[in-house]
Amino acid sequence: MSECKLNHTQEDVKNKYESQMAFLPGDMKELFQRFFSQEHSQELLNEVFHLLKKYDLTSAPEKNERNNRLYLVLKNV
């Protein structure tokens, strides 16, 4: 994934999540609810945003990699 110089707000991340929710594993819903109930660093918000960006268009191996990274973040916040 390319680096983006734009900082994303928690609201940006939430909107991106909601647009991709149907394509994500079902067990991530609760993890994201917990994620959005807390404050996070700008770096973490940007990372989660970019993991969600165009998630629905990625290949199966890319989705698997993104899922692994999302689980790592979501389970450790």
N, CA, C and O atoms as CSV, one atom per row, in Angstrom:
chain,resi,resn,atom,element,x,y,z
A,1,MET,N,N,0.832,-1.172,0.000
A,1,MET,CA,C,0.000,0.000,0.000
A,1,MET,C,C,0.877,1.237,0.000
A,1,MET,O,O,1.889,1.291,0.699
A,2,SER,N,N,0.493,2.212,-0.772
A,2,SER,CA,C,1.267,3.442,-0.831
A,2,SER,C,C,0.969,4.306,0.387
A,2,SER,O,O,-0.110,4.247,0.978
A,3,GLU,N,N,1.960,5.102,0.734
A,3,GLU,CA,C,1.789,6.018,1.849
A,3,GLU,C,C,0.982,7.229,1.402
A,3,GLU,O,O,1.159,7.743,0.297
A,4,CYS,N,N,0.108,7.665,2.268
A,4,CYS,CA,C,-0.717,8.833,1.997
A,4,CYS,C,C,-0.320,9.916,2.988
A,4,CYS,O,O,-0.106,9.644,4.169
A,5,LYS,N,N,-0.225,11.127,2.504
A,5,LYS,CA,C,0.168,12.244,3.370
A,5,LYS,C,C,-1.035,12.880,4.063
A,5,LYS,O,O,-0.871,13.782,4.884
A,6,LEU,N,N,-2.222,12.423,3.743
A,6,LEU,CA,C,-3.440,12.974,4.318
A,6,LEU,C,C,-3.736,12.317,5.661
A,6,LEU,O,O,-3.674,11.094,5.788
A,7,ASN,N,N,-4.061,13.139,6.666
A,7,ASN,CA,C,-4.457,12.598,7.957
A,7,ASN,C,C,-5.963,12.385,7.968
A,7,ASN,O,O,-6.729,13.253,7.550
A,8,HIS,N,N,-6.374,11.226,8.449
A,8,HIS,CA,C,-7.790,10.861,8.478
A,8,HIS,C,C,-8.319,10.944,9.900
A,8,HIS,O,O,-7.670,10.505,10.849
A,9,THR,N,N,-9.500,11.511,10.028
A,9,THR,CA,C,-10.134,11.631,11.344
A,9,THR,C,C,-10.790,10.302,11.718
A,9,THR,O,O,-10.926,9.400,10.892
A,10,GLN,N,N,-11.183,10.211,12.965
A,10,GLN,CA,C,-11.901,9.011,13.397
A,10,GLN,C,C,-13.205,8.886,12.609
A,10,GLN,O,O,-13.634,7.779,12.286
A,11,GLU,N,N,-13.830,10.018,12.303
A,11,GLU,CA,C,-15.065,10.009,11.508
A,11,GLU,C,C,-14.799,9.488,10.089
A,11,GLU,O,O,-15.621,8.757,9.535
A,12,ASP,N,N,-13.665,9.857,9.505
A,12,ASP,CA,C,-13.282,9.331,8.184
A,12,ASP,C,C,-13.163,7.806,8.232
A,12,ASP,O,O,-13.652,7.097,7.353
A,13,VAL,N,N,-12.505,7.331,9.272
A,13,VAL,CA,C,-12.290,5.888,9.419
A,13,VAL,C,C,-13.632,5.186,9.605
A,13,VAL,O,O,-13.878,4.132,9.018
A,14,LYS,N,N,-14.487,5.773,10.417
A,14,LYS,CA,C,-15.806,5.172,10.664
A,14,LYS,C,C,-16.621,5.112,9.365
A,14,LYS,O,O,-17.255,4.098,9.073
A,15,ASN,N,N,-16.601,6.184,8.601
A,15,ASN,CA,C,-17.322,6.199,7.321
A,15,ASN,C,C,-16.766,5.158,6.356
A,15,ASN,O,O,-17.522,4.486,5.655
A,16,LYS,N,N,-15.441,5.027,6.323
A,16,LYS,CA,C,-14.821,4.028,5.444
A,16,LYS,C,C,-15.204,2.630,5.912
A,16,LYS,O,O,-15.516,1.763,5.095
A,17,TYR,N,N,-15.180,2.409,7.222
A,17,TYR,CA,C,-15.588,1.111,7.770
A,17,TYR,C,C,-17.020,0.793,7.360
A,17,TYR,O,O,-17.302,-0.312,6.896
A,18,GLU,N,N,-17.924,1.750,7.527
A,18,GLU,CA,C,-19.333,1.513,7.204
A,18,GLU,C,C,-19.523,1.198,5.715
A,18,GLU,O,O,-20.404,0.418,5.354
A,19,SER,N,N,-18.705,1.797,4.863
A,19,SER,CA,C,-18.823,1.527,3.425
A,19,SER,C,C,-18.264,0.149,3.049
A,19,SER,O,O,-18.618,-0.404,2.009
A,20,GLN,N,N,-17.396,-0.396,3.895
A,20,GLN,CA,C,-16.763,-1.689,3.597
A,20,GLN,C,C,-17.261,-2.819,4.505
A,20,GLN,O,O,-16.876,-3.974,4.319
A,21,MET,N,N,-18.100,-2.500,5.470
A,21,MET,CA,C,-18.543,-3.452,6.484
A,21,MET,C,C,-19.077,-4.759,5.894
A,21,MET,O,O,-18.791,-5.832,6.426
A,22,ALA,N,N,-19.834,-4.688,4.822
A,22,ALA,CA,C,-20.436,-5.884,4.228
A,22,ALA,C,C,-19.391,-6.857,3.674
A,22,ALA,O,O,-19.685,-8.037,3.480
A,23,PHE,N,N,-18.182,-6.372,3.420
A,23,PHE,CA,C,-17.133,-7.195,2.830
A,23,PHE,C,C,-16.154,-7.747,3.860
A,23,PHE,O,O,-15.334,-8.609,3.545
A,24,LEU,N,N,-16.241,-7.247,5.091
A,24,LEU,CA,C,-15.330,-7.652,6.162
A,24,LEU,C,C,-15.849,-8.890,6.887
A,24,LEU,O,O,-17.053,-9.149,6.885
A,25,PRO,N,N,-14.945,-9.662,7.511
A,25,PRO,CA,C,-15.403,-10.795,8.322
A,25,PRO,C,C,-16.367,-10.319,9.414
A,25,PRO,O,O,-16.151,-9.273,10.027
A,26,GLY,N,N,-17.415,-11.081,9.648
A,26,GLY,CA,C,-18.456,-10.708,10.604
A,26,GLY,C,C,-17.965,-10.474,12.012
A,26,GLY,O,O,-18.511,-9.631,12.725
A,27,ASP,N,N,-16.943,-11.203,12.430
A,27,ASP,CA,C,-16.470,-11.057,13.807
A,27,ASP,C,C,-15.678,-9.770,14.037
A,27,ASP,O,O,-15.281,-9.480,15.166
A,28,MET,N,N,-15.449,-9.005,12.984
A,28,MET,CA,C,-14.758,-7.728,13.156
A,28,MET,C,C,-15.703,-6.636,13.647
A,28,MET,O,O,-15.249,-5.613,14.160
A,29,LYS,N,N,-17.005,-6.838,13.498
A,29,LYS,CA,C,-17.968,-5.794,13.860
A,29,LYS,C,C,-17.797,-5.368,15.316
A,29,LYS,O,O,-17.696,-4.175,15.605
A,30,GLU,N,N,-17.764,-6.316,16.215
A,30,GLU,CA,C,-17.614,-5.999,17.636
A,30,GLU,C,C,-16.265,-5.339,17.914
A,30,GLU,O,O,-16.176,-4.424,18.733
A,31,LEU,N,N,-15.218,-5.802,17.236
A,31,LEU,CA,C,-13.893,-5.217,17.414
A,31,LEU,C,C,-13.878,-3.760,16.957
A,31,LEU,O,O,-13.273,-2.907,17.607
A,32,PHE,N,N,-14.542,-3.478,15.843
A,32,PHE,CA,C,-14.614,-2.100,15.368
A,32,PHE,C,C,-15.459,-1.237,16.297
A,32,PHE,O,O,-15.139,-0.065,16.496
A,33,GLN,N,N,-16.512,-1.775,16.861
A,33,GLN,CA,C,-17.325,-0.999,17.806
A,33,GLN,C,C,-16.467,-0.568,18.985
A,33,GLN,O,O,-16.548,0.577,19.430
A,34,ARG,N,N,-15.659,-1.467,19.483
A,34,ARG,CA,C,-14.758,-1.146,20.592
A,34,ARG,C,C,-13.708,-0.123,20.140
A,34,ARG,O,O,-13.385,0.812,20.873
A,35,PHE,N,N,-13.186,-0.312,18.935
A,35,PHE,CA,C,-12.193,0.611,18.387
A,35,PHE,C,C,-12.740,2.036,18.337
A,35,PHE,O,O,-12.058,2.979,18.739
A,36,PHE,N,N,-13.968,2.192,17.847
A,36,PHE,CA,C,-14.556,3.517,17.692
A,36,PHE,C,C,-14.987,4.145,19.020
A,36,PHE,O,O,-15.277,5.340,19.068
A,37,SER,N,N,-15.031,3.373,20.074
A,37,SER,CA,C,-15.401,3.929,21.378
A,37,SER,C,C,-14.200,4.540,22.102
A,37,SER,O,O,-14.338,5.064,23.208
A,38,GLN,N,N,-13.024,4.473,21.478
A,38,GLN,CA,C,-11.795,4.980,22.085
A,38,GLN,C,C,-11.135,6.014,21.176
A,38,GLN,O,O,-11.452,6.115,19.990
A,39,GLU,N,N,-10.219,6.773,21.753
A,39,GLU,CA,C,-9.401,7.714,20.986
A,39,GLU,C,C,-8.134,6.985,20.534
A,39,GLU,O,O,-7.619,6.113,21.233
A,40,HIS,N,N,-7.645,7.363,19.347
A,40,HIS,CA,C,-6.451,6.699,18.810
A,40,HIS,C,C,-5.499,7.716,18.205
A,40,HIS,O,O,-5.888,8.831,17.857
A,41,SER,N,N,-4.250,7.306,18.089
A,41,SER,CA,C,-3.240,8.177,17.493
A,41,SER,C,C,-3.546,8.389,16.013
A,41,SER,O,O,-4.232,7.588,15.377
A,42,GLN,N,N,-3.019,9.486,15.487
A,42,GLN,CA,C,-3.206,9.795,14.076
A,42,GLN,C,C,-2.627,8.685,13.205
A,42,GLN,O,O,-3.215,8.312,12.190
A,43,GLU,N,N,-1.496,8.171,13.601
A,43,GLU,CA,C,-0.844,7.097,12.851
A,43,GLU,C,C,-1.741,5.862,12.760
A,43,GLU,O,O,-1.858,5.254,11.696
A,44,LEU,N,N,-2.365,5.499,13.864
A,44,LEU,CA,C,-3.237,4.328,13.883
A,44,LEU,C,C,-4.492,4.562,13.051
A,44,LEU,O,O,-4.924,3.672,12.318
A,45,LEU,N,N,-5.081,5.754,13.157
A,45,LEU,CA,C,-6.255,6.069,12.347
A,45,LEU,C,C,-5.928,5.979,10.861
A,45,LEU,O,O,-6.701,5.422,10.082
A,46,ASN,N,N,-4.784,6.528,10.474
A,46,ASN,CA,C,-4.380,6.474,9.067
A,46,ASN,C,C,-4.172,5.033,8.607
A,46,ASN,O,O,-4.572,4.671,7.500
A,47,GLU,N,N,-3.552,4.215,9.445
A,47,GLU,CA,C,-3.300,2.820,9.076
A,47,GLU,C,C,-4.616,2.063,8.858
A,47,GLU,O,O,-4.778,1.370,7.854
A,48,VAL,N,N,-5.544,2.200,9.797
A,48,VAL,CA,C,-6.820,1.487,9.676
A,48,VAL,C,C,-7.590,1.986,8.457
A,48,VAL,O,O,-8.199,1.191,7.742
A,49,PHE,N,N,-7.568,3.286,8.218
A,49,PHE,CA,C,-8.247,3.831,7.040
A,49,PHE,C,C,-7.712,3.176,5.763
A,49,PHE,O,O,-8.484,2.767,4.895
A,50,HIS,N,N,-6.401,3.082,5.660
A,50,HIS,CA,C,-5.811,2.540,4.437
A,50,HIS,C,C,-5.974,1.026,4.317
A,50,HIS,O,O,-5.974,0.490,3.209
A,51,LEU,N,N,-6.111,0.350,5.422
A,51,LEU,CA,C,-6.424,-1.084,5.356
A,51,LEU,C,C,-7.850,-1.298,4.853
A,51,LEU,O,O,-8.137,-2.297,4.192
A,52,LEU,N,N,-8.732,-0.367,5.164
A,52,LEU,CA,C,-10.131,-0.466,4.736
A,52,LEU,C,C,-10.353,0.062,3.321
A,52,LEU,O,O,-11.292,-0.352,2.641
A,53,LYS,N,N,-9.491,0.972,2.880
A,53,LYS,CA,C,-9.666,1.628,1.582
A,53,LYS,C,C,-9.651,0.607,0.444
A,53,LYS,O,O,-8.704,-0.165,0.296
A,54,LYS,N,N,-10.710,0.620,-0.347
A,54,LYS,CA,C,-10.877,-0.284,-1.498
A,54,LYS,C,C,-10.752,-1.757,-1.115
A,54,LYS,O,O,-10.360,-2.591,-1.931
A,55,TYR,N,N,-11.089,-2.063,0.132
A,55,TYR,CA,C,-11.037,-3.449,0.619
A,55,TYR,C,C,-11.842,-4.373,-0.288
A,55,TYR,O,O,-11.406,-5.479,-0.610
A,56,ASP,N,N,-13.019,-3.911,-0.696
A,56,ASP,CA,C,-13.912,-4.732,-1.514
A,56,ASP,C,C,-13.331,-5.070,-2.882
A,56,ASP,O,O,-13.786,-6.021,-3.517
A,57,LEU,N,N,-12.354,-4.328,-3.344
A,57,LEU,CA,C,-11.777,-4.544,-4.675
A,57,LEU,C,C,-10.490,-5.358,-4.654
A,57,LEU,O,O,-9.933,-5.664,-5.708
A,58,THR,N,N,-10.014,-5.710,-3.464
A,58,THR,CA,C,-8.734,-6.411,-3.374
A,58,THR,C,C,-8.895,-7.901,-3.643
A,58,THR,O,O,-9.984,-8.462,-3.519
A,59,SER,N,N,-7.786,-8.523,-4.012
A,59,SER,CA,C,-7.765,-9.967,-4.260
A,59,SER,C,C,-7.873,-10.725,-2.932
A,59,SER,O,O,-7.684,-10.147,-1.862
A,60,ALA,N,N,-8.173,-11.996,-3.012
A,60,ALA,CA,C,-8.296,-12.819,-1.802
A,60,ALA,C,C,-7.006,-12.816,-0.977
A,60,ALA,O,O,-7.080,-12.655,0.242
A,61,PRO,N,N,-5.830,-12.985,-1.586
A,61,PRO,CA,C,-4.603,-12.937,-0.772
A,61,PRO,C,C,-4.388,-11.573,-0.103
A,61,PRO,O,O,-3.924,-11.502,1.036
A,62,GLU,N,N,-4.725,-10.500,-0.810
A,62,GLU,CA,C,-4.594,-9.159,-0.234
A,62,GLU,C,C,-5.586,-8.968,0.912
A,62,GLU,O,O,-5.242,-8.371,1.932
A,63,LYS,N,N,-6.815,-9.469,0.755
A,63,LYS,CA,C,-7.803,-9.380,1.840
A,63,LYS,C,C,-7.304,-10.126,3.067
A,63,LYS,O,O,-7.450,-9.648,4.192
A,64,ASN,N,N,-6.720,-11.286,2.854
A,64,ASN,CA,C,-6.202,-12.075,3.961
A,64,ASN,C,C,-5.113,-11.298,4.714
A,64,ASN,O,O,-5.084,-11.281,5.945
A,65,GLU,N,N,-4.233,-10.665,3.962
A,65,GLU,CA,C,-3.168,-9.875,4.583
A,65,GLU,C,C,-3.751,-8.692,5.351
A,65,GLU,O,O,-3.342,-8.410,6.477
A,66,ARG,N,N,-4.703,-8.009,4.738
A,66,ARG,CA,C,-5.340,-6.870,5.418
A,66,ARG,C,C,-6.097,-7.330,6.659
A,66,ARG,O,O,-6.044,-6.671,7.697
A,67,ASN,N,N,-6.799,-8.454,6.561
A,67,ASN,CA,C,-7.516,-8.992,7.726
A,67,ASN,C,C,-6.550,-9.250,8.869
A,67,ASN,O,O,-6.824,-8.888,10.013
A,68,ASN,N,N,-5.417,-9.877,8.560
A,68,ASN,CA,C,-4.432,-10.164,9.602
A,68,ASN,C,C,-3.961,-8.883,10.278
A,68,ASN,O,O,-3.842,-8.833,11.503
A,69,ARG,N,N,-3.694,-7.857,9.491
A,69,ARG,CA,C,-3.240,-6.585,10.051
A,69,ARG,C,C,-4.353,-5.913,10.855
A,69,ARG,O,O,-4.099,-5.350,11.920
A,70,LEU,N,N,-5.588,-5.970,10.346
A,70,LEU,CA,C,-6.716,-5.380,11.074
A,70,LEU,C,C,-6.930,-6.096,12.409
A,70,LEU,O,O,-7.110,-5.441,13.436
A,71,TYR,N,N,-6.914,-7.422,12.406
A,71,TYR,CA,C,-7.067,-8.163,13.660
A,71,TYR,C,C,-5.970,-7.789,14.653
A,71,TYR,O,O,-6.234,-7.618,15.843
A,72,LEU,N,N,-4.760,-7.665,14.167
A,72,LEU,CA,C,-3.646,-7.298,15.041
A,72,LEU,C,C,-3.899,-5.943,15.702
A,72,LEU,O,O,-3.689,-5.785,16.905
A,73,VAL,N,N,-4.341,-4.989,14.927
A,73,VAL,CA,C,-4.628,-3.650,15.461
A,73,VAL,C,C,-5.835,-3.693,16.395
A,73,VAL,O,O,-5.766,-3.216,17.528
A,74,LEU,N,N,-6.930,-4.258,15.921
A,74,LEU,CA,C,-8.196,-4.206,16.659
A,74,LEU,C,C,-8.165,-4.978,17.975
A,74,LEU,O,O,-8.837,-4.601,18.936
A,75,LYS,N,N,-7.399,-6.040,18.018
A,75,LYS,CA,C,-7.340,-6.840,19.246
A,75,LYS,C,C,-6.342,-6.291,20.264
A,75,LYS,O,O,-6.276,-6.759,21.401
A,76,ASN,N,N,-5.567,-5.293,19.838
A,76,ASN,CA,C,-4.542,-4.754,20.735
A,76,ASN,C,C,-4.728,-3.286,21.077
A,76,ASN,O,O,-3.786,-2.614,21.498
A,77,VAL,N,N,-5.953,-2.790,20.895
A,77,VAL,CA,C,-6.206,-1.386,21.274
A,77,VAL,C,C,-6.994,-1.335,22.567
A,77,VAL,O,O,-7.309,-0.250,23.056
